[in-house]
Amino acid sequence: MARSPATGEQHIPDGGSDDPALAPITVMMSSRLIVLGNLLKRGALLRYKRLAGLSSVEFGLVASLGRRPPMSVARLADAVGMDKGQISRALAGLVSRKLVAKAVNARDTREILVSLTKTGLAAHDRIVAGAIERQQHLLEGLSEEREQMLLDYIDRLTARAVDMLEAERGYSD
């Protein structure tokens, strides 16, 4: 950042314009939230690797399976937003480490159901405890009222972002 010789104010280099509306995209709220989200994700993945020995894909599967009834591979793929091929490779590793069990669906023998084993549930519980600890540390210093306000704003922004995404999808038709 350069300082104005006349006023001593800091100016962000923006290609010659003094218009603050033309500042770099990195100062925009959405960019800041992306940076925050990426930092939180990277820290979480390092923690879950340390606590439970899980890769990012494996973490997503264990977190999604959680303490739920067994689910199909297709449903799990939808839940984590990945294709069945990626899921199948990761599941094979989790099965070999005895974190996940596979069983044929008694109602439809063409379908395989997956669920966490006792060892998988223990890994899941370590992940949840780690997530609670990380959240408490992140929000440390905020009053309950401010924390609730922040969560409310995040929910509102998320709903708005969903609407914006749908609008963008409408343009690509």
C-alpha positions in Angstrom: 0.0 0.0 0.0 1.2 3.5 -0.8 0.7 6.6 1.3 -0.5 9.9 -0.2 2.3 12.5 0.1 -0.3 15.2 0.8 -2.5 13.4 3.4 -0.5 10.5 4.6 -3.5 8.2 4.0 -3.0 4.7 2.8 -4.2 3.8 -0.7 -4.7 0.4 -2.2 -3.1 0.2 -5.6 -6.0 -0.4 -8.0 -4.7 0.4 -11.4 -4.8 4.2 -11.0 -8.3 4.8 -9.8 -9.1 6.6 -6.6 -12.6 5.2 -6.5 -12.9 2.9 -3.5 -15.6 1.0 -5.3 -12.9 -0.2 -7.7 -10.7 -1.6 -4.9 -9.3 -5.2 -5.5 -11.8 -7.9 -5.1 -9.9 -9.3 -2.2 -11.4 -6.6 0.1 -14.9 -7.6 -0.7 -16.9 -9.6 2.0 -17.3 -12.7 -0.2 -13.6 -12.9 -0.7 -12.9 -12.5 3.0 -15.4 -15.2 3.8 -13.8 -17.5 1.2 -10.4 -16.9 2.8 -11.9 -17.6 6.3 -13.6 -20.8 5.1 -10.4 -22.0 3.4 -8.4 -21.4 6.6 -10.9 -23.1 8.8 -11.1 -26.1 6.4 -7.3 -26.5 6.2 -7.0 -26.3 10.0 -9.9 -28.8 10.5 -8.4 -31.3 8.0 -5.0 -31.2 9.7 -6.7 -31.8 13.1 -8.9 -34.6 11.8 -5.9 -36.2 10.2 -4.1 -36.0 13.6 -7.0 -37.1 15.7 -8.4 -39.9 13.5 -6.0 -40.5 10.6 -8.5 -39.4 8.0 -8.0 -37.7 4.6 -10.3 -35.0 3.6 -12.5 -37.3 1.6 -12.6 -39.9 4.4 -13.4 -37.2 6.9 -16.4 -36.2 4.8 -17.6 -39.7 4.6 -17.2 -40.4 8.3 -18.9 -37.1 9.2 -21.8 -37.8 6.9 -22.3 -41.4 8.1 -22.1 -40.2 11.7 -24.6 -41.9 14.1 -27.2 -42.4 11.4 -28.7 -45.6 10.1 -26.9 -47.3 7.2 -27.2 -45.5 3.9 -26.6 -46.4 0.2 -23.4 -45.4 -1.6 -25.5 -43.2 -3.9 -27.2 -41.4 -1.0 -23.8 -40.9 0.6 -22.4 -39.5 -2.6 -25.2 -37.0 -2.8 -24.7 -36.1 0.9 -21.0 -35.2 0.4 -21.4 -33.9 -3.2 -19.0 -36.3 -4.8 -19.3 -39.0 -7.5 -19.7 -42.6 -6.7 -16.3 -43.5 -8.0 -14.5 -41.2 -5.6 -16.7 -42.4 -2.8 -16.1 -46.1 -3.6 -12.3 -45.7 -3.5 -12.4 -43.9 -0.2 -14.9 -46.4 1.2 -12.5 -49.2 0.3 -9.8 -47.7 2.4 -12.2 -47.1 5.3 -13.5 -50.7 5.1 -9.9 -52.1 5.1 -9.2 -50.1 8.2 -12.4 -51.4 9.8 -14.0 -47.9 10.2 -16.9 -48.6 7.8 -18.9 -51.8 7.2 -20.7 -52.7 4.0 -23.9 -54.8 3.8 -26.4 -55.8 1.2 -29.7 -54.1 1.5 -32.2 -56.7 2.6 -35.0 -54.8 0.8 -33.1 -54.5 -2.5 -30.2 -56.9 -2.9 -28.7 -54.8 -5.7 -28.0 -52.0 -3.2 -25.0 -51.8 -0.8 -25.5 -50.0 2.5 -22.6 -48.5 4.4 -22.3 -47.6 8.1 -19.7 -46.8 10.7 -18.3 -49.6 12.7 -17.6 -49.3 16.4 -14.1 -48.1 15.5 -15.6 -45.7 13.0 -18.0 -44.3 15.6 -15.1 -43.7 17.9 -13.3 -41.7 15.1 -16.5 -39.8 14.4 -16.8 -38.9 18.1 -13.2 -37.6 18.1 -14.0 -35.5 15.1 -17.2 -34.1 16.7 -15.3 -33.3 19.9 -12.5 -31.6 17.9 -15.1 -29.6 15.9 -16.7 -28.4 19.1 -13.4 -27.4 20.6 -12.4 -25.5 17.4 -15.7 -23.7 17.3 -15.4 -22.6 20.9 -11.9 -21.3 20.2 -13.0 -19.5 17.1 -15.8 -17.7 18.8 -13.9 -17.0 22.1 -14.5 -13.5 23.2 -18.0 -13.2 21.7 -20.9 -12.8 24.0 -23.7 -15.4 23.5 -25.8 -12.6 22.0 -23.2 -11.7 19.5 -22.5 -15.3 18.7 -26.2 -15.9 18.0 -26.3 -12.7 15.9 -23.3 -13.9 13.9 -24.9 -17.3 13.2 -28.1 -15.6 12.2 -26.3 -13.4 9.7 -24.4 -16.4 8.3 -27.8 -18.3 7.9 -29.2 -15.2 6.1 -26.2 -14.8 3.9 -26.3 -18.6 3.1 -30.0 -18.4 2.1 -29.2 -15.4 -0.1 -26.3 -17.1 -1.7 -28.5 -20.1 -2.5 -30.9 -17.7 -4.3 -28.0 -16.1 -6.2 -26.7 -19.5 -7.2 -30.1 -20.5 -8.6 -30.3 -17.2 -10.5 -26.9 -17.8 -12.0 -27.9 -21.4 -13.0 -30.9 -19.8 -14.8 -28.6 -17.8 -17.0 -26.8 -20.9 -18.2 -29.9 -22.5 -19.8 
